[in-house]
Every structure is written in C-alpha cells, then in structure tokens.
Amino acid sequence: MKIIQKEFSLKPRARGFHIITDEVLSHIPELKQISTGLAHVFIKHTSASLSINENADPSVRTDMETHFNVMVPEDAEYYEHTLEGPDDMTSHIKTTLIGTGVTIPITGGRLNLGTWQGIYLCEHRNRGGSRKIVVTLMGE
C-alpha cells in the first residue's frame, strides 16, 4: 500500500461555508498514482471545520451559515471563553459539531465524490486567516 501525505495552507477566506475541492486537488497531483484507496483531509485548527456537501447551489452554503449562527448564537451570555471576541467560543462549538476531517474514496486516481458533492471549508471566525490542511492518500 502506498501512503502519501501533504500539508499546505488554504488561501484566507471570509466567514462562511466555502467549496475548496479544486484548491485541495491542486495540492495533491499524486492522487493520480492511487487507483483504489482513501483520501483523508484534515484541518489543523479548532475554529474552522471541514464537511462534504452540495457544490451546485450557493444558497446551501448561505443556509448552512445561517443555521449554525442560529444554533450557536454569539450573543449568549454564558460563554466564558471570549478573549478573542464573540466568535471565539462559538467557533470551537461549531468545529466540534461539524468536525475537523473528511474521508473520501479514491477510484481510478480521482476523488469518488457524488455528482453534487464538494469539500467545504467551514470558516467560523470573522477573520480566520489562512488555514492549514493535511491530506493523507492511502491505497494502491
């Protein structure tokens, strides 16, 4: 079995849900070397997360941001961890709910995503900056 691991930084993005599939693929040309396997994509942060969801209709990403802001409101008075601002603790909660990694099958040297699926960066901070990603490719 072949194992390839790459670490890179994503360009900074505004708060929200962003499709990063093409940017991730641009950093892993070695994907073509794996005919059958798995790709694990991990984000090295506690205030941003990764998900797989619809890549066609941008309103899905807007609705996701709206939903999580209602579900985890920034104006709750019970948060203690607010040193970096009102989006500090809420970002950690959202990351816990969504997760820091996704695993995708590799088939024929390509990510075997569904027709309408893409990799999302879920940026929970108002000013998150560049985000570090580790991709591990495993297979034959």
N, CA, C and O atoms as a GROMACS GRO file, in nm:
protein
  560
    1MET      N    1   0.085  -0.119   0.000
    1MET     CA    2   0.000   0.000   0.000
    1MET      C    3   0.089   0.124   0.000
    1MET      O    4   0.190   0.131   0.069
    2LYS      N    5   0.048   0.220  -0.078
    2LYS     CA    6   0.118   0.348  -0.089
    2LYS      C    7   0.051   0.448   0.005
    2LYS      O    8  -0.071   0.455   0.013
    3ILE      N    9   0.134   0.526   0.076
    3ILE     CA   10   0.082   0.633   0.162
    3ILE      C   11   0.156   0.761   0.126
    3ILE      O   12   0.279   0.766   0.129
    4ILE      N   13   0.081   0.863   0.093
    4ILE     CA   14   0.136   0.995   0.058
    4ILE      C   15   0.069   1.098   0.148
    4ILE      O   16  -0.053   1.097   0.164
    5GLN      N   17   0.149   1.186   0.206
    5GLN     CA   18   0.090   1.290   0.291
    5GLN      C   19   0.144   1.426   0.250
    5GLN      O   20   0.265   1.444   0.232
    6LYS      N   21   0.053   1.522   0.238
    6LYS     CA   22   0.089   1.659   0.201
    6LYS      C   23   0.026   1.756   0.299
    6LYS      O   24  -0.088   1.736   0.343
    7GLU      N   25   0.100   1.860   0.333
    7GLU     CA   26   0.047   1.967   0.416
    7GLU      C   27   0.060   2.098   0.338
    7GLU      O   28   0.162   2.123   0.276
    8PHE      N   29  -0.045   2.180   0.343
    8PHE     CA   30  -0.045   2.306   0.270
    8PHE      C   31  -0.142   2.402   0.339
    8PHE      O   32  -0.219   2.363   0.426
    9SER      N   33  -0.135   2.527   0.298
    9SER     CA   34  -0.225   2.629   0.353
    9SER      C   35  -0.326   2.672   0.247
    9SER      O   36  -0.291   2.691   0.130
   10LEU      N   37  -0.449   2.686   0.290
   10LEU     CA   38  -0.553   2.740   0.203
   10LEU      C   39  -0.544   2.891   0.202
   10LEU      O   40  -0.497   2.951   0.299
   11LYS      N   41  -0.588   2.952   0.096
   11LYS     CA   42  -0.593   3.099   0.094
   11LYS      C   43  -0.696   3.144   0.199
   11LYS      O   44  -0.794   3.074   0.222
   12PRO      N   45  -0.674   3.259   0.261
   12PRO     CA   46  -0.770   3.308   0.361
   12PRO      C   47  -0.907   3.333   0.299
   12PRO      O   48  -0.919   3.376   0.184
   13ARG      N   49  -1.010   3.305   0.378
   13ARG     CA   50  -1.146   3.326   0.333
   13ARG      C   51  -1.227   3.395   0.442
   13ARG      O   52  -1.193   3.388   0.560
   14ALA      N   53  -1.333   3.461   0.400
   14ALA     CA   54  -1.424   3.526   0.494
   14ALA      C   55  -1.503   3.419   0.570
   14ALA      O   56  -1.505   3.302   0.531
   15ARG      N   57  -1.566   3.461   0.674
   15ARG     CA   58  -1.653   3.370   0.749
   15ARG      C   59  -1.760   3.314   0.655
   15ARG      O   60  -1.814   3.385   0.572
   16GLY      N   61  -1.788   3.185   0.671
   16GLY     CA   62  -1.890   3.121   0.588
   16GLY      C   63  -1.847   2.983   0.545
   16GLY      O   64  -1.747   2.930   0.592
   17PHE      N   65  -1.924   2.926   0.455
   17PHE     CA   66  -1.902   2.791   0.404
   17PHE      C   67  -1.853   2.804   0.260
   17PHE      O   68  -1.920   2.863   0.176
   18HIS      N   69  -1.736   2.748   0.232
   18HIS     CA   70  -1.669   2.767   0.104
   18HIS      C   71  -1.633   2.632   0.042
   18HIS      O   72  -1.586   2.543   0.112
   19ILE      N   73  -1.653   2.617  -0.088
   19ILE     CA   74  -1.612   2.496  -0.158
   19ILE      C   75  -1.463   2.506  -0.189
   19ILE      O   76  -1.419   2.600  -0.255
   20ILE      N   77  -1.387   2.408  -0.140
   20ILE     CA   78  -1.241   2.411  -0.157
   20ILE      C   79  -1.189   2.290  -0.235
   20ILE      O   80  -1.068   2.266  -0.238
   21THR      N   81  -1.278   2.214  -0.297
   21THR     CA   82  -1.238   2.092  -0.366
   21THR      C   83  -1.125   2.117  -0.466
   21THR      O   84  -1.023   2.046  -0.462
   22ASP      N   85  -1.139   2.213  -0.552
   22ASP     CA   86  -1.037   2.239  -0.655
   22ASP      C   87  -0.905   2.283  -0.593
   22ASP      O   88  -0.798   2.244  -0.640
   23GLU      N   89  -0.911   2.364  -0.488
   23GLU     CA   90  -0.788   2.410  -0.423
   23GLU      C   91  -0.715   2.292  -0.358
   23GLU      O   92  -0.593   2.282  -0.366
   24VAL      N   93  -0.790   2.203  -0.295
   24VAL     CA   94  -0.729   2.083  -0.236
   24VAL      C   95  -0.665   1.998  -0.347
   24VAL      O   96  -0.550   1.956  -0.335
   25LEU      N   97  -0.740   1.973  -0.455
   25LEU     CA   98  -0.689   1.891  -0.564
   25LEU      C   99  -0.561   1.950  -0.625
   25LEU      O  100  -0.473   1.875  -0.668
   26SER      N  101  -0.551   2.082  -0.629
   26SER     CA  102  -0.432   2.144  -0.688
   26SER      C  103  -0.306   2.114  -0.608
   26SER      O  104  -0.195   2.125  -0.661
   27HIS      N  105  -0.320   2.075  -0.483
   27HIS     CA  106  -0.206   2.044  -0.396
   27HIS      C  107  -0.171   1.896  -0.392
   27HIS      O  108  -0.071   1.857  -0.332
   28ILE      N  109  -0.253   1.812  -0.454
   28ILE     CA  110  -0.228   1.667  -0.446
   28ILE      C  111  -0.228   1.601  -0.585
   28ILE      O  112  -0.312   1.516  -0.613
   29PRO      N  113  -0.134   1.641  -0.672
   29PRO     CA  114  -0.127   1.576  -0.803
   29PRO      C  115  -0.096   1.426  -0.790
   29PRO      O  116  -0.122   1.349  -0.883
   30GLU      N  117  -0.040   1.385  -0.677
   30GLU     CA  118  -0.009   1.244  -0.652
   30GLU      C  119  -0.134   1.157  -0.645
   30GLU      O  120  -0.124   1.034  -0.650
   31LEU      N  121  -0.251   1.219  -0.635
   31LEU     CA  122  -0.377   1.144  -0.632
   31LEU      C  123  -0.386   1.048  -0.751
   31LEU      O  124  -0.441   0.939  -0.738
   32LYS      N  125  -0.333   1.089  -0.865
   32LYS     CA  126  -0.340   1.007  -0.986
   32LYS      C  127  -0.264   0.874  -0.972
   32LYS      O  128  -0.286   0.781  -1.049
   33GLN      N  129  -0.175   0.866  -0.873
   33GLN     CA  130  -0.096   0.744  -0.850
   33GLN      C  131  -0.175   0.636  -0.776
   33GLN      O  132  -0.130   0.522  -0.769
   34ILE      N  133  -0.291   0.670  -0.721
   34ILE     CA  134  -0.370   0.576  -0.642
   34ILE      C  135  -0.492   0.533  -0.724
   34ILE      O  136  -0.575   0.616  -0.761
   35SER      N  137  -0.501   0.403  -0.754
   35SER     CA  138  -0.617   0.357  -0.830
   35SER      C  139  -0.735   0.326  -0.740
   35SER      O  140  -0.849   0.351  -0.777
   36THR      N  141  -0.708   0.270  -0.622
   36THR     CA  142  -0.814   0.240  -0.525
   36THR      C  143  -0.762   0.273  -0.386
   36THR      O  144  -0.655   0.227  -0.347
   37GLY      N  145  -0.837   0.353  -0.312
   37GLY     CA  146  -0.791   0.387  -0.178
   37GLY      C  147  -0.880   0.490  -0.111
   37GLY      O  148  -0.998   0.504  -0.142
   38LEU      N  149  -0.818   0.563  -0.018
   38LEU     CA  150  -0.888   0.665   0.059
   38LEU      C  151  -0.805   0.792   0.067
   38LEU      O  152  -0.682   0.787   0.074
   39ALA      N  153  -0.872   0.905   0.066
   39ALA     CA  154  -0.810   1.034   0.092
   39ALA      C  155  -0.870   1.088   0.221
   39ALA      O  156  -0.991   1.100   0.235
   40HIS      N  157  -0.783   1.121   0.315
   40HIS     CA  158  -0.831   1.183   0.438
   40HIS      C  159  -0.783   1.328   0.438
   40HIS      O  160  -0.664   1.355   0.420
   41VAL      N  161  -0.876   1.421   0.456
   41VAL     CA  162  -0.846   1.564   0.456
   41VAL      C  163  -0.873   1.615   0.597
   41VAL      O  164  -0.984   1.600   0.649
   42PHE      N  165  -0.772   1.676   0.660
   42PHE     CA  166  -0.777   1.718   0.799
   42PHE      C  167  -0.739   1.865   0.809
   42PHE      O  168  -0.645   1.910   0.743
   43ILE      N  169  -0.811   1.941   0.890
   43ILE     CA  170  -0.779   2.082   0.913
   43ILE      C  171  -0.716   2.096   1.051
   43ILE      O  172  -0.768   2.043   1.149
   44LYS      N  173  -0.604   2.168   1.060
   44LYS     CA  174  -0.527   2.180   1.183
   44LYS      C  175  -0.569   2.303   1.265
   44LYS      O  176  -0.485   2.383   1.307
   45HIS      N  177  -0.698   2.316   1.286
   45HIS     CA  178  -0.748   2.433   1.358
   45HIS      C  179  -0.868   2.393   1.443
   45HIS      O  180  -0.933   2.291   1.419
   46THR      N  181  -0.897   2.474   1.544
   46THR     CA  182  -1.011   2.448   1.633
   46THR      C  183  -1.125   2.546   1.613
   46THR      O  184  -1.223   2.543   1.687
   47SER      N  185  -1.113   2.634   1.514
   47SER     CA  186  -1.219   2.731   1.490
   47SER      C  187  -1.263   2.733   1.343
   47SER      O  188  -1.323   2.830   1.297
   48ALA      N  189  -1.232   2.626   1.273
   48ALA     CA  190  -1.279   2.606   1.135
   48ALA      C  191  -1.295   2.455   1.118
   48ALA      O  192  -1.228   2.377   1.186
   49SER      N  193  -1.382   2.415   1.028
   49SER     CA  194  -1.408   2.273   1.012
   49SER      C  195  -1.418   2.237   0.864
   49SER      O  196  -1.417   2.323   0.776
   50LEU      N  197  -1.429   2.105   0.840
   50LEU     CA  198  -1.444   2.053   0.704
   50LEU      C  199  -1.570   1.969   0.695
   50LEU      O  200  -1.609   1.904   0.792
   51SER      N  201  -1.632   1.972   0.580
   51SER     CA  202  -1.753   1.894   0.557
   51SER      C  203  -1.761   1.862   0.409
   51SER      O  204  -1.690   1.920   0.327
   52ILE      N  205  -1.848   1.768   0.376
   52ILE     CA  206  -1.880   1.741   0.236
   52ILE      C  207  -2.028   1.772   0.219
   52ILE      O  208  -2.112   1.723   0.295
   53ASN      N  209  -2.059   1.854   0.119
   53ASN     CA  210  -2.198   1.889   0.097
   53ASN      C  211  -2.216   1.934  -0.048
   53ASN      O  212  -2.125   1.920  -0.130
   54GLU      N  213  -2.332   1.989  -0.077
   54GLU     CA  214  -2.367   2.025  -0.214
   54GLU      C  215  -2.274   2.132  -0.271
   54GLU      O  216  -2.242   2.231  -0.206
   55ASN      N  217  -2.232   2.108  -0.396
   55ASN     CA  218  -2.142   2.203  -0.462
   55ASN      C  219  -2.208   2.281  -0.575
   55ASN      O  220  -2.140   2.354  -0.647
   56ALA      N  221  -2.339   2.268  -0.592
   56ALA     CA  222  -2.406   2.331  -0.706
   56ALA      C  223  -2.476   2.462  -0.670
   56ALA      O  224  -2.450   2.565  -0.733
   57ASP      N  225  -2.562   2.460  -0.573
   57ASP     CA  226  -2.645   2.576  -0.539
   57ASP      C  227  -2.582   2.654  -0.424
   57ASP      O  228  -2.575   2.602  -0.312
   58PRO      N  229  -2.536   2.777  -0.448
   58PRO     CA  230  -2.471   2.856  -0.343
   58PRO      C  231  -2.562   2.886  -0.224
   58PRO      O  232  -2.512   2.917  -0.115
   59SER      N  233  -2.693   2.878  -0.241
   59SER     CA  234  -2.783   2.906  -0.129
   59SER      C  235  -2.768   2.802  -0.018
   59SER      O  236  -2.800   2.829   0.097
   60VAL      N  237  -2.720   2.682  -0.052
   60VAL     CA  238  -2.694   2.581   0.052
   60VAL      C  239  -2.590   2.633   0.150
   60VAL      O  240  -2.607   2.620   0.271
   61ARG      N  241  -2.484   2.692   0.098
   61ARG     CA  242  -2.376   2.743   0.185
   61ARG      C  243  -2.426   2.860   0.270
   61ARG      O  244  -2.389   2.872   0.387
   62THR      N  245  -2.507   2.946   0.212
   62THR     CA  246  -2.565   3.057   0.288
   62THR      C  247  -2.657   3.004   0.398
   62THR      O  248  -2.651   3.051   0.512
   63ASP      N  249  -2.740   2.908   0.364
   63ASP     CA  250  -2.831   2.849   0.464
   63ASP      C  251  -2.756   2.778   0.575
   63ASP      O  252  -2.798   2.782   0.690
   64MET      N  253  -2.645   2.712   0.541
   64MET     CA  254  -2.565   2.645   0.644
   64MET      C  255  -2.510   2.749   0.744
   64MET      O  256  -2.517   2.729   0.865
   65GLU      N  257  -2.457   2.857   0.692
   65GLU     CA  258  -2.404   2.962   0.780
   65GLU      C  259  -2.515   3.019   0.868
   65GLU      O  260  -2.496   3.037   0.988
   66THR      N  261  -2.630   3.046   0.809
   66THR     CA  262  -2.743   3.100   0.884
   66THR      C  263  -2.787   3.001   0.993
   66THR      O  264  -2.807   3.040   1.108
   67HIS      N  265  -2.801   2.876   0.957
   67HIS     CA  266  -2.845   2.775   1.054
   67HIS      C  267  -2.749   2.764   1.173
   67HIS      O  268  -2.793   2.765   1.288
   68PHE      N  269  -2.620   2.754   1.146
   68PHE     CA  270  -2.525   2.738   1.256
   68PHE      C  271  -2.516   2.864   1.342
   68PHE      O  272  -2.488   2.854   1.462
   69ASN      N  273  -2.540   2.981   1.284
   69ASN     CA  274  -2.541   3.103   1.365
   69ASN      C  275  -2.662   3.109   1.456
   69ASN      O  276  -2.655   3.166   1.565
   70VAL      N  277  -2.774   3.052   1.413
   70VAL     CA  278  -2.893   3.045   1.499
   70VAL      C  279  -2.873   2.936   1.605
   70VAL      O  280  -2.906   2.956   1.722
   71MET      N  281  -2.820   2.824   1.563
   71MET     CA  282  -2.800   2.710   1.653
   71MET      C  283  -2.698   2.740   1.763
   71MET      O  284  -2.712   2.695   1.876
   72VAL      N  285  -2.594   2.818   1.728
   72VAL     CA  286  -2.488   2.853   1.823
   72VAL      C  287  -2.474   3.006   1.822
   72VAL      O  288  -2.385   3.060   1.756
   73PRO      N  289  -2.561   3.076   1.895
   73PRO     CA  290  -2.563   3.223   1.890
   73PRO      C  291  -2.443   3.286   1.961
   73PRO      O  292  -2.400   3.240   2.067
   74GLU      N  293  -2.390   3.391   1.901
   74GLU     CA  294  -2.275   3.460   1.959
   74GLU      C  295  -2.311   3.547   2.079
   74GLU      O  296  -2.225   3.580   2.160
   75ASP      N  297  -2.436   3.584   2.091
   75ASP     CA  298  -2.474   3.676   2.198
   75ASP      C  299  -2.514   3.605   2.328
   75ASP      O  300  -2.567   3.668   2.419
   76ALA      N  301  -2.489   3.475   2.338
   76ALA     CA  302  -2.522   3.403   2.462
   76ALA      C  303  -2.431   3.451   2.575
   76ALA      O  304  -2.309   3.462   2.557
   77GLU      N  305  -2.489   3.480   2.687
   77GLU     CA  306  -2.414   3.538   2.800
   77GLU      C  307  -2.338   3.434   2.881
   77GLU      O  308  -2.257   3.472   2.966
   78TYR      N  309  -2.359   3.307   2.858
   78TYR     CA  310  -2.297   3.204   2.940
   78TYR      C  311  -2.158   3.161   2.892
   78TYR      O  312  -2.095   3.081   2.960
   79TYR      N  313  -2.109   3.211   2.779
   79TYR     CA  314  -1.974   3.175   2.733
   79TYR      C  315  -1.869   3.246   2.818
   79TYR      O  316  -1.880   3.365   2.846
   80GLU      N  317  -1.769   3.171   2.859
   80GLU     CA  318  -1.656   3.227   2.933
   80GLU      C  319  -1.536   3.251   2.842
   80GLU      O  320  -1.461   3.346   2.862
   81HIS      N  321  -1.520   3.166   2.744
   81HIS     CA  322  -1.403   3.171   2.655
   81HIS      C  323  -1.430   3.270   2.540
   81HIS      O  324  -1.464   3.230   2.429
   82THR      N  325  -1.414   3.399   2.570
   82THR     CA  326  -1.443   3.503   2.471
   82THR      C  327  -1.327   3.602   2.455
   82THR      O  328  -1.346   3.713   2.404
   83LEU      N  329  -1.209   3.562   2.496
   83LEU     CA  330  -1.094   3.652   2.494
   83LEU      C  331  -1.068   3.710   2.355
   83LEU      O  332  -1.031   3.827   2.342
   84GLU      N  333  -1.089   3.630   2.251
   84GLU     CA  334  -1.063   3.675   2.114
   84GLU      C  335  -1.186   3.731   2.045
   84GLU      O  336  -1.183   3.757   1.925
   85GLY      N  337  -1.294   3.752   2.118
   85GLY     CA  338  -1.414   3.811   2.060
   85GLY      C  339  -1.534   3.720   2.071
   85GLY      O  340  -1.522   3.606   2.114
   86PRO      N  341  -1.650   3.771   2.032
   86PRO     CA  342  -1.775   3.695   2.045
   86PRO      C  343  -1.782   3.572   1.954
   86PRO      O  344  -1.864   3.483   1.978
   87ASP      N  345  -1.698   3.566   1.851
   87ASP     CA  346  -1.698   3.448   1.762
   87ASP      C  347  -1.598   3.342   1.808
   87ASP      O  348  -1.578   3.242   1.739
   88ASP      N  349  -1.535   3.363   1.924
   88ASP     CA  350  -1.430   3.272   1.972
   88ASP      C  351  -1.488   3.137   2.015
   88ASP      O  352  -1.461   3.035   1.951
   89MET      N  353  -1.564   3.135   2.120
   89MET     CA  354  -1.618   3.008   2.172
   89MET      C  355  -1.714   2.944   2.074
   89MET      O  356  -1.717   2.822   2.059
   90THR      N  357  -1.794   3.027   2.008
   90THR     CA  358  -1.890   2.971   1.913
   90THR      C  359  -1.820   2.897   1.798
   90THR      O  360  -1.872   2.799   1.746
   91SER      N  361  -1.702   2.945   1.760
   91SER     CA  362  -1.625   2.878   1.655
   91SER      C  363  -1.581   2.740   1.700
   91SER      O  364  -1.584   2.645   1.622
   92HIS      N  365  -1.540   2.728   1.825
   92HIS     CA  366  -1.499   2.597   1.878
   92HIS      C  367  -1.618   2.500   1.883
   92HIS      O  368  -1.604   2.382   1.853
   93ILE      N  369  -1.733   2.550   1.921
   93ILE     CA  370  -1.853   2.466   1.928
   93ILE      C  371  -1.890   2.417   1.787
   93ILE      O  372  -1.917   2.298   1.768
   94LYS      N  373  -1.891   2.508   1.691
   94LYS     CA  374  -1.926   2.470   1.553
   94LYS      C  375  -1.827   2.368   1.498
   94LYS      O  376  -1.866   2.275   1.428
   95THR      N  377  -1.699   2.385   1.529
   95THR     CA  378  -1.598   2.290   1.483
   95THR      C  379  -1.622   2.152   1.544
   95THR      O  380  -1.606   2.050   1.477
   96THR      N  381  -1.661   2.149   1.672
   96THR     CA  382  -1.692   2.021   1.736
   96THR      C  383  -1.812   1.955   1.669
   96THR      O  384  -1.813   1.834   1.649
   97LEU      N  385  -1.912   2.032   1.636
   97LEU     CA  386  -2.033   1.977   1.573
   97LEU      C  387  -2.008   1.926   1.431
   97LEU      O  388  -2.059   1.820   1.394
   98ILE      N  389  -1.930   1.999   1.353
   98ILE     CA  390  -1.910   1.963   1.213
   98ILE      C  391  -1.791   1.868   1.196
   98ILE      O  392  -1.802   1.770   1.122
   99GLY      N  393  -1.682   1.895   1.262
   99GLY     CA  394  -1.566   1.806   1.255
   99GLY      C  395  -1.447   1.866   1.184
   99GLY      O  396  -1.458   1.966   1.113
  100THR      N  397  -1.332   1.803   1.206
  100THR     CA  398  -1.207   1.854   1.151
  100THR      C  399  -1.152   1.771   1.035
  100THR      O  400  -1.042   1.798   0.986
  101GLY      N  401  -1.226   1.671   0.991
  101GLY     CA  402  -1.176   1.590   0.882
  101GLY      C  403  -1.285   1.521   0.803
  101GLY      O  404  -1.396   1.498   0.853
  102VAL      N  405  -1.252   1.488   0.678
  102VAL     CA  406  -1.341   1.410   0.592
  102VAL      C  407  -1.258   1.302   0.523
  102VAL      O  408  -1.140   1.323   0.494
  103THR      N  409  -1.319   1.189   0.499
  103THR     CA  410  -1.254   1.079   0.428
  103THR      C  411  -1.334   1.051   0.301
  103THR      O  412  -1.457   1.037   0.305
  104ILE      N  413  -1.263   1.042   0.189
  104ILE     CA  414  -1.326   1.028   0.058
  104ILE      C  415  -1.263   0.909  -0.014
  104ILE      O  416  -1.141   0.896  -0.015
  105PRO      N  417  -1.344   0.823  -0.074
  105PRO     CA  418  -1.287   0.713  -0.153
  105PRO      C  419  -1.212   0.765  -0.274
  105PRO      O  420  -1.248   0.867  -0.333
  106ILE      N  421  -1.106   0.693  -0.311
  106ILE     CA  422  -1.032   0.721  -0.434
  106ILE      C  423  -1.061   0.606  -0.530
  106ILE      O  424  -1.047   0.490  -0.494
  107THR      N  425  -1.100   0.641  -0.650
  107THR     CA  426  -1.126   0.541  -0.754
  107THR      C  427  -1.064   0.591  -0.884
  107THR      O  428  -1.096   0.700  -0.932
  108GLY      N  429  -0.976   0.512  -0.940
  108GLY     CA  430  -0.916   0.550  -1.068
  108GLY      C  431  -0.836   0.678  -1.063
  108GLY      O  432  -0.833   0.753  -1.160
  109GLY      N  433  -0.771   0.704  -0.952
  109GLY     CA  434  -0.688   0.824  -0.940
  109GLY      C  435  -0.765   0.953  -0.921
  109GLY      O  436  -0.710   1.062  -0.939
  110ARG      N  437  -0.893   0.941  -0.884
  110ARG     CA  438  -0.977   1.060  -0.862
  110ARG      C  439  -1.056   1.045  -0.733
  110ARG      O  440  -1.081   0.934  -0.688
  111LEU      N  441  -1.094   1.158  -0.674
  111LEU     CA  442  -1.184   1.153  -0.560
  111LEU      C  443  -1.319   1.103  -0.608
  111LEU      O  444  -1.373   1.155  -0.706
  112ASN      N  445  -1.373   1.005  -0.542
  112ASN     CA  446  -1.501   0.946  -0.583
  112ASN      C  447  -1.615   1.015  -0.508
  112ASN      O  448  -1.684   0.954  -0.426
  113LEU      N  449  -1.633   1.142  -0.538
  113LEU     CA  450  -1.741   1.222  -0.480
  113LEU      C  451  -1.867   1.206  -0.564
  113LEU      O  452  -1.859   1.175  -0.683
  114GLY      N  453  -1.982   1.227  -0.503
  114GLY     CA  454  -2.107   1.225  -0.576
  114GLY      C  455  -2.118   1.344  -0.669
  114GLY      O  456  -2.040   1.439  -0.658
  115THR      N  457  -2.213   1.340  -0.759
  115THR     CA  458  -2.231   1.443  -0.861
  115THR      C  459  -2.238   1.584  -0.802
  115THR      O  460  -2.179   1.677  -0.857
  116TRP      N  461  -2.307   1.599  -0.691
  116TRP     CA  462  -2.328   1.732  -0.634
  116TRP      C  463  -2.247   1.755  -0.507
  116TRP      O  464  -2.279   1.844  -0.429
  117GLN      N  465  -2.142   1.676  -0.485
  117GLN     CA  466  -2.065   1.688  -0.362
  117GLN      C  467  -1.935   1.765  -0.382
  117GLN      O  468  -1.869   1.754  -0.485
  118GLY      N  469  -1.901   1.844  -0.281
  118GLY     CA  470  -1.774   1.914  -0.278
  118GLY      C  471  -1.724   1.922  -0.136
  118GLY      O  472  -1.800   1.904  -0.040
  119ILE      N  473  -1.594   1.947  -0.121
  119ILE     CA  474  -1.534   1.964   0.011
  119ILE      C  475  -1.555   2.108   0.054
  119ILE      O  476  -1.523   2.202  -0.019
  120TYR      N  477  -1.610   2.124   0.173
  120TYR     CA  478  -1.635   2.257   0.229
  120TYR      C  479  -1.529   2.292   0.334
  120TYR      O  480  -1.494   2.210   0.419
  121LEU      N  481  -1.480   2.415   0.328
  121LEU     CA  482  -1.416   2.477   0.443
  121LEU      C  483  -1.525   2.555   0.512
  121LEU      O  484  -1.589   2.641   0.452
  122CYS      N  485  -1.547   2.524   0.638
  122CYS     CA  486  -1.646   2.596   0.719
  122CYS      C  487  -1.567   2.692   0.807
  122CYS      O  488  -1.515   2.653   0.912
  123GLU      N  489  -1.560   2.816   0.765
  123GLU     CA  490  -1.483   2.917   0.839
  123GLU      C  491  -1.575   2.983   0.940
  123GLU      O  492  -1.670   3.052   0.904
  124HIS      N  493  -1.546   2.961   1.067
  124HIS     CA  494  -1.633   3.009   1.174
  124HIS      C  495  -1.589   3.141   1.235
  124HIS      O  496  -1.665   3.202   1.310
  125ARG      N  497  -1.468   3.185   1.205
  125ARG     CA  498  -1.419   3.312   1.261
  125ARG      C  499  -1.446   3.426   1.164
  125ARG      O  500  -1.450   3.406   1.043
  126ASN      N  501  -1.465   3.544   1.220
  126ASN     CA  502  -1.483   3.663   1.135
  126ASN      C  503  -1.357   3.692   1.054
  126ASN      O  504  -1.365   3.737   0.940
  127ARG      N  505  -1.241   3.666   1.114
  127ARG     CA  506  -1.112   3.683   1.047
  127ARG      C  507  -1.026   3.560   1.073
  127ARG      O  508  -0.936   3.563   1.157
  128GLY      N  509  -1.054   3.453   1.003
  128GLY     CA  510  -0.986   3.326   1.029
  128GLY      C  511  -0.845   3.317   0.975
  128GLY      O  512  -0.761   3.248   1.033
  129GLY      N  513  -0.818   3.384   0.866
  129GLY     CA  514  -0.685   3.377   0.806
  129GLY      C  515  -0.664   3.249   0.728
  129GLY      O  516  -0.758   3.175   0.699
  130SER      N  517  -0.540   3.225   0.693
  130SER     CA  518  -0.503   3.106   0.618
  130SER      C  519  -0.522   2.982   0.706
  130SER      O  520  -0.492   2.987   0.826
  131ARG      N  521  -0.570   2.875   0.650
  131ARG     CA  522  -0.595   2.752   0.726
  131ARG      C  523  -0.505   2.640   0.675
  131ARG      O  524  -0.491   2.620   0.554
  132LYS      N  525  -0.443   2.567   0.768
  132LYS     CA  526  -0.352   2.457   0.733
  132LYS      C  527  -0.430   2.327   0.718
  132LYS      O  528  -0.513   2.292   0.802
  133ILE      N  529  -0.399   2.256   0.610
  133ILE     CA  530  -0.467   2.132   0.575
  133ILE      C  531  -0.361   2.021   0.561
  133ILE      O  532  -0.253   2.045   0.508
  134VAL      N  533  -0.394   1.902   0.608
  134VAL     CA  534  -0.312   1.783   0.585
  134VAL      C  535  -0.398   1.683   0.507
  134VAL      O  536  -0.508   1.647   0.551
  135VAL      N  537  -0.347   1.639   0.393
  135VAL     CA  538  -0.416   1.536   0.314
  135VAL      C  539  -0.329   1.411   0.317
  135VAL      O  540  -0.210   1.416   0.287
  136THR      N  541  -0.391   1.300   0.353
  136THR     CA  542  -0.324   1.170   0.351
  136THR      C  543  -0.394   1.082   0.248
  136THR      O  544  -0.514   1.056   0.257
  137LEU      N  545  -0.316   1.036   0.152
  137LEU     CA  546  -0.366   0.947   0.047
  137LEU      C  547  -0.315   0.807   0.078
  137LEU      O  548  -0.196   0.787   0.101
  138MET      N  549  -0.405   0.710   0.080
  138MET     CA  550  -0.367   0.572   0.109
  138MET      C  551  -0.432   0.481   0.006
  138MET      O  552  -0.551   0.494  -0.022
  139GLY      N  553  -0.354   0.390  -0.050
  139GLY     CA  554  -0.412   0.296  -0.144
  139GLY      C  555  -0.310   0.234  -0.234
  139GLY      O  556  -0.190   0.241  -0.211
  140GLU      N  557  -0.361   0.172  -0.338
  140GLU     CA  558  -0.275   0.102  -0.434
  140GLU      C  559  -0.297   0.156  -0.574
  140GLU      O  560  -0.234   0.110  -0.668
   0.00000   0.00000   0.00000
